[in-house]
Amino acid sequence: MATYEMRTMTRAEVDMAVEWAGTEGWNPGLYDASTYYAADPTGFFIGLLDGEPIATISAIAYDDTYGFVGFYIVKPEHRGQGHGLRLWQHAMAYLGARNAGLDGVLAQVSNYERSGFSRAYSHVRYGGQSTPAEAPDGIERISTADLARIEAYDRPLYPAARRAFLEGWLGLPGSHAFAAVRDGGIEGYGVIRVALDGYRIGPLFVDSESVAEALYTTLTGAVPAGSNVYLDVPTANPAAVAFAERHNLTQGFECVRMYTHSAPDVDVSRIFGATTLELG
């Protein structure tokens, strides 16, 4: 009789989960795994059938009140047999009473609703190509040395503090991070990172459309001309949708942001691009 085991992933197994995400067509960043793992090393789970990895899930506990679910993948030949559901239940037990968020593919939304999640809004992935550009005035390159300033700007725009995550995110290999600065204060920031296909922008958090324009121009100008670039836009921000369309970005796949409790109180009108669909 087959034996099914569920346990916390090793760091190397998180790399495997990212590879599986690439196979699913999610286009993960090439160097995402280390930063994801740093966010909550005990929040990644794997299901093994007779020792073979067949299912993965992450359940990142950012603090005592908020968590985020991602990397819910079962190998195609093992789907529909209950292995994924058992791992899902294991992950949700880990998060406990926290408000849990996720970005669900459309085909799974009804299943998430049956598990107690409610729809908030959608994210649509828009894609285009980079063009050469010089950074406008007021745009500064940032790094982990700027962590405290970026963390303070990020906090009102994300449901929980995420210092460990941001520390890694600002220093990803092959990435570029910039902030819009005026009179010493930050008016927005963004990161573009190398992915399996091209580059992904996230987050793109700003105070205004003009700042979004300046940062987007800088971010896309920082990578080789003609590269594919992708931005995950929240439909709850009509200005961000209009921004993507104004730049002639092509609409790709859609997923639905869902929560077990009410949607967190963040100003979505300042979110022009989600950080990552895998960790929120």
Residue pairs with C-beta under 8 A, 6 or more apart in sequence:
2 49
2 50
3 49
3 50
3 51
4 47
4 48
4 49
4 83
4 86
5 47
5 48
5 51
6 45
6 46
6 47
6 48
6 86
6 87
6 90
7 45
7 46
7 48
8 42
8 44
8 45
8 46
9 17
9 44
9 45
9 46
9 56
11 33
11 34
11 37
11 41
13 44
13 46
13 53
13 56
14 33
14 36
14 37
14 44
15 33
16 53
16 56
17 33
17 44
17 46
17 56
17 58
17 71
17 73
18 28
18 32
18 33
18 36
18 71
20 56
20 71
20 73
20 75
21 28
21 71
21 73
21 278
22 28
22 196
24 73
25 253
26 277
26 278
27 195
27 196
27 197
27 198
27 200
27 230
28 195
28 196
28 278
29 172
29 175
29 193
29 194
29 195
29 196
29 200
29 276
30 173
30 174
30 193
30 194
30 195
30 196
31 172
31 173
31 174
31 175
31 193
31 194
32 172
32 193
32 276
32 278
34 168
35 165
35 168
35 169
35 172
36 44
36 58
36 60
36 165
36 278
36 279
37 44
38 164
38 165
38 167
38 168
39 60
39 62
39 162
39 164
39 165
39 279
40 60
40 61
40 62
42 61
42 94
43 58
43 59
43 60
43 61
43 67
43 94
44 56
44 57
44 58
44 59
44 71
45 56
45 57
45 58
45 59
45 87
45 90
45 91
45 94
46 53
46 55
46 56
46 87
47 53
47 54
47 55
47 56
47 74
47 83
47 84
47 86
47 87
48 54
49 78
49 83
54 74
54 75
54 78
54 83
55 73
55 74
55 75
55 78
55 83
55 84
55 87
56 71
56 72
56 73
56 87
57 69
57 70
57 71
57 72
57 73
57 84
57 87
57 88
57 90
57 91
58 68
58 69
58 70
58 71
58 91
58 278
58 279
59 67
59 68
59 69
59 91
59 92
59 94
59 95
59 100
60 67
60 68
60 69
60 70
60 279
60 280
61 67
61 94
61 95
61 98
62 68
62 159
62 160
62 161
62 162
63 160
63 161
64 98
65 98
65 99
65 160
66 98
66 99
66 100
66 101
66 159
66 160
66 264
67 95
67 98
67 99
67 100
67 101
68 100
68 101
68 102
68 279
68 280
69 91
69 92
69 95
69 100
69 101
69 102
70 102
70 103
70 277
70 278
70 279
70 280
71 278
72 84
72 88
72 102
74 83
74 84
74 87
78 84
88 115
92 100
92 115
98 260
99 159
99 259
99 260
99 261
99 262
99 264
100 117
100 259
100 260
101 159
101 257
101 258
101 259
101 260
101 264
101 280
102 112
102 117
102 257
102 258
103 123
103 255
103 256
103 257
103 258
103 274
103 277
103 280
104 112
104 117
104 255
104 256
104 258
105 253
105 255
106 254
106 255
106 256
109 119
109 256
109 258
112 258
113 119
113 258
116 260
117 258
117 259
117 260
118 258
118 259
118 260
119 256
119 257
119 258
120 236
120 256
120 257
120 258
120 259
120 263
121 234
121 235
121 236
121 256
121 257
121 268
122 234
122 235
122 254
122 255
122 256
122 257
123 232
123 233
123 234
123 235
123 254
123 255
123 256
123 257
123 274
123 277
124 232
124 233
124 235
124 241
124 244
124 251
124 252
124 253
124 254
125 230
125 231
125 232
125 233
125 251
125 252
125 253
125 254
126 230
126 231
126 232
126 233
126 244
126 249
126 250
126 251
126 252
127 198
127 228
127 229
127 230
127 231
127 249
127 250
127 252
128 220
128 228
128 229
128 247
128 248
128 249
128 250
129 226
129 227
129 228
129 229
130 199
130 220
130 221
130 223
130 224
130 225
130 226
130 227
130 228
130 229
131 220
131 221
131 225
132 221
132 225
133 217
133 218
133 220
133 221
134 221
135 178
135 214
135 217
135 218
135 221
136 214
136 217
136 218
138 180
138 181
138 182
138 187
138 214
139 178
139 179
139 180
139 181
139 214
139 215
139 218
140 178
140 179
140 180
140 181
141 176
141 177
141 178
142 149
142 150
142 170
142 177
142 178
142 179
142 189
143 170
143 171
143 177
144 167
144 170
144 171
146 170
146 179
147 163
147 166
147 167
147 170
149 179
149 186
150 166
150 170
150 179
150 186
150 189
151 161
151 162
151 163
151 166
152 186
153 179
153 186
153 188
153 189
153 205
154 162
154 166
154 189
154 203
154 205
155 161
156 266
156 267
157 203
157 205
157 266
157 267
157 270
157 271
158 266
158 275
158 280
159 264
159 266
159 280
165 279
169 175
169 177
169 191
169 275
170 177
170 191
172 191
172 193
173 194
174 193
174 194
175 191
175 192
175 193
175 194
176 191
176 192
176 219
176 222
176 223
177 189
177 190
177 191
177 192
178 189
178 190
178 215
178 218
178 219
178 222
179 186
179 187
179 188
179 189
180 186
180 187
180 188
180 189
180 206
180 207
180 211
180 214
180 215
181 187
187 206
187 207
187 208
187 211
188 204
188 205
188 206
188 207
188 208
188 211
188 212
188 215
188 270
189 203
189 205
189 215
190 201
190 202
190 203
190 204
190 205
190 206
190 215
190 216
190 218
190 219
190 273
191 201
191 202
191 203
191 219
191 275
192 199
192 200
192 201
192 219
192 220
192 222
192 223
192 229
193 199
193 200
193 202
194 223
195 230
197 228
198 227
198 228
198 229
198 230
199 223
199 227
199 228
199 229
199 230
200 229
200 230
200 231
200 232
200 276
201 216
201 219
201 220
201 229
201 230
201 231
201 273
202 231
202 232
202 273
202 274
202 275
202 276
203 271
203 273
203 274
203 275
204 212
204 215
204 216
204 219
204 231
204 271
204 272
204 273
205 270
205 271
205 272
205 273
206 212
206 215
206 270
206 272
207 270
209 239
209 243
212 240
212 243
212 272
213 243
216 231
216 243
216 247
216 272
219 229
220 229
223 229
230 252
231 244
231 249
231 272
231 273
232 273
232 274
232 276
232 277
233 240
233 241
233 243
233 244
233 272
233 273
233 274
234 240
234 257
234 268
234 271
234 274
235 241
236 268
237 268
237 269
237 271
237 272
239 269
239 272
240 271
240 272
240 273
243 272
244 251
255 277
257 263
274 280
